[in-house]
Structure formats: structure tokens, C-alpha cells
Amino acid sequence: MPAEHAKRREMRTTKKPGRQKKPYWEMTTEELAEATAEFDKEFIVETFRPLTPAQRALWERIKRKRSKSSDTK
């Protein structure tokens, strides 16, 4: 059990590769072009894959959470 907790914690704290440290609105034109180059590719849908069982469970858990709407006041 502790190993599973450590693994989840590591997943949360590990940074994603290619992620920029600087917000987009503070980037120069060249930095912005480099950071967004991946979105210029065609047929990106071919890179998608079905969710793993762990990802599916996480998605279902997130969907179940109640929305915090201002209508309930």
C-alpha cells in the first residue's frame, strides 16, 4: 500500500516533458512558436489511444464529482 501511495505522489509531482515554465503571455514570438509547434501537425487524432484501466478509473472518479455551481446557494 505505501508503494502505491508513493507512486501516485510521484505521478502528481513529475513534470510533463516539453512543458514550458513560462506562461504563454510572457513568451517571445519565437518561444511561443516553439511551444505551440505540436499543434501545427495534421492528423493528430491518430496519436490518440484508448484509456488504460487506471486512466479510465480516474476519469470516472472525476466525472462523479459534484459541480460547485452558484445555483445551489
C-alpha positions in Angstrom: 0.0 0.0 0.0 2.7 2.6 0.8 4.4 1.8 -2.5 1.2 2.6 -4.4 0.8 5.9 -2.5 4.4 6.8 -3.3 3.8 6.0 -7.0 0.7 8.2 -7.1 2.5 11.0 -5.4 5.4 10.7 -7.9 2.9 10.9 -10.8 1.5 14.1 -9.4 4.8 15.8 -8.9 6.6 14.7 -12.0 6.6 17.4 -14.6 5.4 16.6 -18.1 8.1 16.6 -20.8 8.0 19.6 -23.0 6.1 21.7 -20.6 7.1 25.4 -20.6 8.0 27.1 -17.3 7.0 30.5 -18.6 3.3 31.3 -19.2 2.4 31.8 -22.9 1.6 35.5 -22.4 5.1 36.2 -21.2 6.8 34.4 -24.2 8.5 36.0 -27.1 7.2 35.2 -30.6 10.0 32.6 -31.1 9.3 30.9 -27.8 5.6 30.8 -28.4 6.1 29.3 -31.9 8.3 26.6 -30.4 5.9 25.9 -27.6 2.9 25.5 -29.8 4.6 23.7 -32.8 3.0 20.4 -31.8 -0.5 21.9 -32.6 0.5 22.6 -36.2 0.6 18.9 -37.1 -2.1 17.3 -39.2 -3.9 14.1 -38.3 -3.0 14.4 -34.6 -6.1 12.2 -33.8 -4.0 9.2 -35.0 -1.8 9.6 -31.9 -4.7 9.1 -29.5 -5.3 5.7 -27.9 -7.9 4.2 -25.6 -7.6 5.0 -21.9 -5.8 2.5 -19.7 -7.9 0.9 -16.9 -6.2 3.2 -14.4 -6.9 6.3 -16.5 -10.5 5.1 -17.0 -11.0 4.8 -13.3 -9.6 8.3 -12.7 -11.8 9.7 -15.4 -14.9 8.1 -13.9 -14.0 9.4 -10.4 -13.5 12.9 -11.8 -16.8 12.8 -13.6 -18.7 11.8 -10.5 -17.6 14.8 -8.5 -20.3 17.3 -7.9 -20.1 20.7 -9.7 -19.9 23.7 -7.4 -22.5 25.8 -9.1 -23.6 29.1 -7.9 -27.2 28.0 -8.5 -27.2 26.0 -5.2 -26.9 29.0 -3.0 
